[in-house]
Amino acid sequence: MQDMTGKNSANGGLRERKKRATRAALAEAAVRLAAEHGADNVTVEAISAAAGVSVRTFFNYFDSRDDAFVVIDADASVRVRQALLEAPADLTPLDALREALAAELTEAERQHELWSLHAEVLRNSPHLLVRSLGAHMADEAGLAETIARRISGTAADRADVPPDEGGPGERGRALDLYPRLLAAVAGAAVRVSVQHWCDRQDELAFADVFREVFALLAAGLPAPER
């Protein structure tokens, strides 16, 4: 029985990794084609061919062509929320969120060229930018709910529960000011970190910029010395 369970678990993990890899390949193909030809000139058939899958497989992962352009890594926000719940209890919410985000942004830094293309595609396609902002707002709301769970203490004995499956009371607490503000501030901190680093890649390491931003937040944003 134990051997069978282990085998099934391993296969399940492998299937999930393959699914994530396929979705990532489709998203990357969509972004690269859109950057080269313009999003409006890219078809589902072209995206599927570039990713080496069938059109039918494409629609297993995306409801429409435009969905493939919007988010490069759909699982990133889920991983951040789970890491936030599992962070050591002695960390402040801000510090726990910093560590959760840092782990994800390390991978984003390695894919800097793809993320730059993605930003270019969104800038050149206003309707995609609107869809992206909608996805960002949904992620921010989910993060606020997770922050509320951590503050309330429910994460301590329920870290195995997906962050977005809390009960109505937990979800309602996300409407409190602190969780909503921290989630919004974290999003701004990530955006500013990326922009600042992109302008000074030859001078600064991204990890240093990111941690400096959060250090300034933790210090209450003191005015710089003249």
Buried (B, 14 or more C-beta within 10 A) or exposed (E): EEEEEEEEEEEEEEEEEEEBEBBBBBBBBBBBBBBEEEBEEBEBEBBBBBBEBEEEBBBEBBEEBBBBBBBBBBBBBBBBBBBBBEBEEEBEBBBBBBBBBBEBBEEBBEBBEBBBBBBEBBEBBEEBBEBBEEBBEEBBBBBBBBBBBBBBEBBEEBBEBEBBEBEEEBBEBBEBEEBBEBBBBBBEBBEBBBEBBBEEEEEEEBBEBBBEBBEBBEEEEEEEEE
